Amino acid sequence: MQIKITYETGMNPYSGMVDLAEKRGMLKKEGNSLVFITPDGEVIKFFRKKWEANEDGCLDKIMENFGKHPETVSIDDIITEE
């Protein structure tokens, strides 16, 4: 996972979030888009650049639903894999 830190703005709090969500199966690739389905059935579908830019708060919705999503994994599982 690559985290981008720019000199002008500092670290983006969402840096690496798309890769993590995709790796954990929360974001599914559908054609050229990435899709997230919230636990209540809302479908959020954007191209990768829009996900990385947090367009319409899409990454915020992933973070809000992180503990509720069936694909959620604990930080201990992530550390163990590395």
C-alpha positions as a Python dict, from the first residue, in 0.01 Angstrom:
ca = {
    (1, 'M'): (0, 0, 0),
    (2, 'Q'): (137, 339, -95),
    (3, 'I'): (63, 648, 112),
    (4, 'K'): (112, 982, -63),
    (5, 'I'): (237, 1283, 130),
    (6, 'T'): (263, 1607, -63),
    (7, 'Y'): (482, 1891, 54),
    (8, 'E'): (215, 2159, 2),
    (9, 'T'): (-79, 1995, 176),
    (10, 'G'): (68, 1722, 396),
    (11, 'M'): (-77, 1375, 432),
    (12, 'N'): (-419, 1305, 288),
    (13, 'P'): (-625, 1130, 558),
    (14, 'Y'): (-774, 905, 287),
    (15, 'S'): (-442, 802, 133),
    (16, 'G'): (-430, 426, 93),
    (17, 'M'): (-796, 383, 189),
    (18, 'V'): (-910, 275, -159),
    (19, 'D'): (-634, 12, -179),
    (20, 'L'): (-716, -116, 170),
    (21, 'A'): (-1090, -138, 100),
    (22, 'E'): (-1025, -313, -230),
    (23, 'K'): (-779, -558, -72),
    (24, 'R'): (-1032, -642, 201),
    (25, 'G'): (-1311, -702, -51),
    (26, 'M'): (-1519, -404, 57),
    (27, 'L'): (-1468, -239, -284),
    (28, 'K'): (-1538, -474, -573),
    (29, 'K'): (-1413, -414, -925),
    (30, 'E'): (-1695, -398, -1179),
    (31, 'G'): (-1562, -321, -1527),
    (32, 'N'): (-1357, -2, -1492),
    (33, 'S'): (-1541, 104, -1177),
    (34, 'L'): (-1522, 18, -809),
    (35, 'V'): (-1844, -62, -625),
    (36, 'F'): (-1927, -49, -254),
    (37, 'I'): (-2257, -175, -119),
    (38, 'T'): (-2348, -44, 225),
    (39, 'P'): (-2505, -280, 479),
    (40, 'D'): (-2845, -117, 410),
    (41, 'G'): (-2815, -188, 36),
    (42, 'E'): (-2704, 150, -102),
    (43, 'V'): (-2481, 99, -408),
    (44, 'I'): (-2193, 345, -453),
    (45, 'K'): (-2015, 314, -788),
    (46, 'F'): (-1735, 538, -917),
    (47, 'F'): (-1416, 522, -1118),
    (48, 'R'): (-1096, 489, -909),
    (49, 'K'): (-1001, 859, -941),
    (50, 'K'): (-1334, 966, -793),
    (51, 'W'): (-1292, 718, -506),
    (52, 'E'): (-941, 849, -438),
    (53, 'A'): (-1073, 1208, -441),
    (54, 'N'): (-1351, 1109, -196),
    (55, 'E'): (-1614, 1246, -434),
    (56, 'D'): (-1956, 1282, -271),
    (57, 'G'): (-1802, 1154, 54),
    (58, 'C'): (-1776, 799, -80),
    (59, 'L'): (-1476, 710, 138),
    (60, 'D'): (-1651, 861, 438),
    (61, 'K'): (-1934, 613, 379),
    (62, 'I'): (-1687, 324, 376),
    (63, 'M'): (-1539, 449, 703),
    (64, 'E'): (-1887, 490, 858),
    (65, 'N'): (-1978, 135, 766),
    (66, 'F'): (-1641, -27, 831),
    (67, 'G'): (-1746, -211, 1148),
    (68, 'K'): (-2083, -308, 1001),
    (69, 'H'): (-1962, -452, 673),
    (70, 'P'): (-1927, -832, 646),
    (71, 'E'): (-1582, -795, 485),
    (72, 'T'): (-1448, -594, 781),
    (73, 'V'): (-1120, -710, 926),
    (74, 'S'): (-943, -609, 1245),
    (75, 'I'): (-615, -418, 1250),
    (76, 'D'): (-457, -727, 1408),
    (77, 'D'): (-534, -925, 1091),
    (78, 'I'): (-367, -658, 877),
    (79, 'I'): (-53, -651, 1090),
    (80, 'T'): (-31, -1031, 1093),
    (81, 'E'): (-38, -1044, 711),
    (82, 'E'): (253, -804, 673),
}
